[in-house]
Amino acid sequence: MPRRKYGKLRKTVELPSKANCSRCRSGKHCPIEGHDGYVVASHREWTGPPKTEKRKKARS
């Protein structure tokens, strides 16, 4: 039986399976853990310089 909150019916939503997830299929980030689109780490080779120097203070 669906629950009512503030007079509206609240529908329970089932999580999509790993193979049928629309966000994973489109190549977007998926908020569901265990899905292919949930990977947060970047796959880039270049990660940036090891150390950056601070800017020198400008003289007034």
RAGI-V492900 format. One line per field, one symbol per residue. psi: psi as a letter, one per 20 degrees, with the letter a starting at -180 (. if undefined). Layout:
psi: ???
This chain:
psi: pqqpokiqpppppqpqrhhkphhhhijrppipqirhjiphqqkqhpjrqhpqqqqqpqp.
